[in-house]
Amino acid sequence: MAENTTEVLVGGVVLAAAIGFAVYGAQVAGLGTGTSDTYPLTASFRSLEGVNVGTDVRLAGVKVGTVTDVELNPETYRADTVVSLRSVTQVPDDSAIIISSEGLLGGNFVEIVPGGSPFYFAAGDEITDTQGAVSLISLLLKFVSGDSQ
């Protein structure tokens, strides 16, 4: 009988740890948050290399949202992107949005560079000042070949 009690207790501890990890993972991934506390902004990029749905959107290094939709515009051949920002984050309407890298081997993220306007973007507005991803390989090839353009 003591063996069964021990097995049940160990099983309960393992199950509780698994549930704890699942709850923590959902909180870190943002799965538990609703979309009602966010608002969308759109932007069109020449190159969205390394950015997918779910990529972080940061302002001053702090995560303020995520990329929620990416589509290729068949007319302009640009990547039309929708980012969802937290409602408490107000972005000046002369801000820029760029694709930044976390380092040589790090991934890319979307960065908002705030402007100085006293007016803010509203839900659904488009950020027109964009800068796409810079390919490290193309930069190295230009350096090696001596191309000045």
C-alpha positions, 0 to 999 in steps of 0.5 A: 500500500505504501508503494501505491501512495508514493507513486500517486504522490510523485505522479501528482507532483509531476502533473502539478509541475507540468501544469505550472510549465504550461501556464508559464509558457502561455504567459511568456508567449502571450497566449492568455492575453486578449486582443481587446487591449491592442490596436493595429497599425499597418506598414509596407516594407521593401524587405521583411527578411527574418520577420514573421507573424509573432515577431516582437515589436519594440520601442526603446528596447521594450516589447510593445506589441507583435506582428500579426499579419504579413502579406505580399502586395501583388501590385507593389511587390512589398510586404504589407504588415500589420502590427498590434500594439498595446493600447497603453502605447501611444506612438507619435504620428511621425514615427518610423518603423524599421527592421532591426537585428539583435546582433550578428547571429541574433534574429530580427525584430520590428523597432518603432523609432518615435518621432516628436509629433504631439499627435498619435497614430489611431487604430488602423493608421499606416506608418509610411516611414519604413526601413526594411531588413538589411541583408548581412550577406549582401553587405559582406559581398559588396565589401569583398567585391569593392562595390561602392554602391 
